[in-house]
Amino acid sequence: MVLRDYSGETALEQFHIAITAAGDPGMVASEGFDRRLSLYWHGEPNSDVQALIKAARSAGVTVAVNQRTWTKSDLSAARDRIFADASLLNTLGVSLLRFSLHADGIDVGLAHTTGTTEWESAQARLQAVAGGIPVHVFASDPVMD
């Protein structure tokens, strides 16, 4: 496989297309515009994705393949379970809910939680709802209406 035009977004789009076609196991992140890509993958990348990696490397792009425990579907299901618990969202003041940058869990921004004990309690409650997927909590601004 040859990359038609390896310039920033075009390369990312080609990886996204190949990853989507592969089904569930991976996500890709750009590390800026300095010709580096990070691929977060569960299991072995399929032949199309491996061909893209090889083509990118031949074009002088650094591609890091990082193995992950969780698939994209696992992370989506955990995020959706947290999002579906309106009582938990309101009580904790959840203002941000996303996959972590390195696809190793769910990031949850909390606007109402203060103090170590509250943080630990919030993280434990979120972790239980997430079904074993790691949850990373941090302070964030409240959601504005």
GUKOLVEX-560592 format. One record per residue (C-alpha): residue number from 0; residue in one letter; z, x, y. Coordinates in nm, 4 decimals. Layout:
// GUKOLVEX-560592
   seq   type          z          x          y
   NUM      a          Z          X          Y
...
***
This chain:
// GUKOLVEX-560592
   seq   type          z          x          y
     0      m     0.0000     0.0000     0.0000
     1      v    -0.0890     0.1326     0.3434
     2      l     0.0780     0.0216     0.6608
     3      r    -0.1908    -0.1012     0.8972
     4      d    -0.0143     0.0012     1.2171
     5      y     0.3255     0.1624     1.1909
     6      s     0.4538     0.0890     1.5387
     7      g     0.7960    -0.0683     1.5785
     8      e     0.7859    -0.4429     1.5188
     9      t     0.4694    -0.4319     1.3084
    10      a     0.6456    -0.2164     1.0515
    11      l     0.9524    -0.4386     1.0570
    12      e     0.7345    -0.7464     1.0124
    13      q     0.5649    -0.5888     0.7094
    14      f     0.9024    -0.5087     0.5542
    15      h     1.0254    -0.8626     0.6238
    16      i     0.7148    -1.0088     0.4594
    17      a     0.7581    -0.7887     0.1508
    18      i     1.1303    -0.8628     0.1326
    19      t     1.0726    -1.2372     0.1643
    20      a     0.8132    -1.2220    -0.1123
    21      a     1.0625    -1.0304    -0.3302
    22      g     1.2984    -1.3243    -0.3109
    23      d     1.6610    -1.2732    -0.2354
    24      p     1.7928    -0.9199    -0.2618
    25      g     1.7321    -0.7436     0.0674
    26      m     1.7493    -0.7174     0.4426
    27      v     1.6030    -0.4626     0.6806
    28      a     1.7350    -0.3338     1.0103
    29      s     1.5732    -0.1157     1.2708
    30      e     1.7802     0.1741     1.3887
    31      g     1.6089     0.1707     1.7260
    32      f     1.2636     0.2856     1.8181
    33      d     1.3063     0.6391     1.6886
    34      r     1.1103     0.5790     1.3662
    35      r     1.4085     0.5027     1.1428
    36      l     1.4610     0.1954     0.9256
    37      s     1.7557     0.0975     0.7097
    38      l     1.6966    -0.1241     0.4101
    39      y     2.0001    -0.2982     0.2596
    40      w     1.9246    -0.3948    -0.0978
    41      h     2.0877    -0.5461    -0.4030
    42      g     1.9377    -0.3898    -0.7155
    43      e     1.6105    -0.1985    -0.7323
    44      p     1.3446    -0.2711    -0.4655
    45      n     1.0307    -0.4218    -0.6199
    46      s     0.6977    -0.2370    -0.6308
    47      d     0.5677    -0.3887    -0.3033
    48      v     0.8793    -0.2823    -0.1141
    49      q     0.8734     0.0620    -0.2784
    50      a     0.5090     0.0992    -0.1706
    51      l     0.6061     0.0125     0.1889
    52      i     0.8868     0.2677     0.1775
    53      k     0.6470     0.5348     0.0530
    54      a     0.3858     0.4468     0.3183
    55      a     0.6468     0.4483     0.5942
    56      r     0.7792     0.7867     0.4847
    57      s     0.4219     0.9232     0.4707
    58      a     0.3803     0.8054     0.8305
    59      g     0.6873     1.0066     0.9356
    60      v     0.9363     0.7207     0.9390
    61      t     1.2806     0.7819     0.7938
    62      v     1.3690     0.4978     0.5566
    63      a     1.7193     0.4740     0.4150
    64      v     1.7704     0.2464     0.1151
    65      n     2.1334     0.1359     0.0981
    66      q     2.2578    -0.0437    -0.2129
    67      r     2.4706    -0.3517    -0.1539
    68      t     2.6940    -0.5562    -0.3808
    69      w     2.5921    -0.8894    -0.2302
    70      t     2.2513    -1.0552    -0.2138
    71      k     2.1281    -1.2309     0.0966
    72      s     2.1902    -1.5630    -0.0830
    73      d     2.5508    -1.4606    -0.1561
    74      l     2.6079    -1.3831     0.2119
    75      s     2.4336    -1.7028     0.3243
    76      a     2.6466    -1.9143     0.0909
    77      a     2.9686    -1.7518     0.2167
    78      r     2.8660    -1.7991     0.5802
    79      d     2.7731    -2.1624     0.5120
    80      r     3.1073    -2.2323     0.3396
    81      i     3.2954    -2.0990     0.6432
    82      f     3.0713    -2.2921     0.8829
    83      a     3.1235    -2.6154     0.6869
    84      d     3.5030    -2.6000     0.7316
    85      a     3.5307    -2.7556     1.0798
    86      s     3.9104    -2.7576     1.0708
    87      l     3.9224    -2.3840     1.0007
    88      l     3.6616    -2.3120     1.2704
    89      n     3.8579    -2.5055     1.5321
    90      t     4.2031    -2.3794     1.4322
    91      l     4.1007    -2.0136     1.4379
    92      g     3.8673    -2.0455     1.7348
    93      v     3.5652    -1.9088     1.5496
    94      s     3.3043    -1.8263     1.8133
    95      l     3.0691    -1.6041     1.6129
    96      l     2.9616    -1.6112     1.2498
    97      r     2.6975    -1.3696     1.1140
    98      f     2.6048    -1.1251     0.8397
    99      s     2.7638    -0.7884     0.9053
   100      l     2.5284    -0.5250     1.0424
   101      h     2.5213    -0.3342     0.7141
   102      a     2.4985    -0.6448     0.4915
   103      d     2.8380    -0.5778     0.3343
   104      g     3.0059    -0.9050     0.4304
   105      i     3.0442    -1.1671     0.7015
   106      d     3.1501    -1.0936     1.0605
   107      v     3.3654    -1.3601     1.2226
   108      g     3.4490    -1.3522     1.5924
   109      l     3.7799    -1.5196     1.6786
   110      a     3.8631    -1.6396     2.0281
   111      h     4.2151    -1.7823     1.9732
   112      t     4.3821    -1.5333     1.7421
   113      t     4.6248    -1.2692     1.8721
   114      g     4.8663    -1.0317     1.7039
   115      t     4.8438    -0.8494     1.3730
   116      t     5.0059    -1.1245     1.1658
   117      e     4.7661    -1.3879     1.2999
   118      w     4.4674    -1.1589     1.2363
   119      e     4.5750    -1.0935     0.8776
   120      s     4.6386    -1.4635     0.8179
   121      a     4.3018    -1.5597     0.9684
   122      q     4.1199    -1.2991     0.7620
   123      a     4.2923    -1.4142     0.4417
   124      r     4.2036    -1.7800     0.5102
   125      l     3.8413    -1.6935     0.5876
   126      q     3.8206    -1.4653     0.2831
   127      a     3.9389    -1.7475     0.0578
   128      v     3.6731    -1.9845     0.1946
   129      a     3.4053    -1.7127     0.1663
   130      g     3.4620    -1.6956    -0.2081
   131      g     3.5246    -1.3233    -0.2421
   132      i     3.2644    -1.2008     0.0077
   133      p     3.4314    -0.9547     0.2483
   134      v     3.5116    -1.1009     0.5903
   135      h     3.5473    -0.8784     0.8975
   136      v     3.7309    -1.0417     1.1900
   137      f     3.7244    -0.9288     1.5508
   138      a     3.8060    -1.0651     1.8952
   139      s     3.5236    -1.2449     2.0714
   140      d     3.4734    -1.4657     2.3732
   141      p     3.5219    -1.8395     2.3298
   142      v     3.2177    -2.0609     2.2946
   143      m     3.1256    -2.2200     2.6256
   144      d     3.0214    -2.5863     2.6405
***
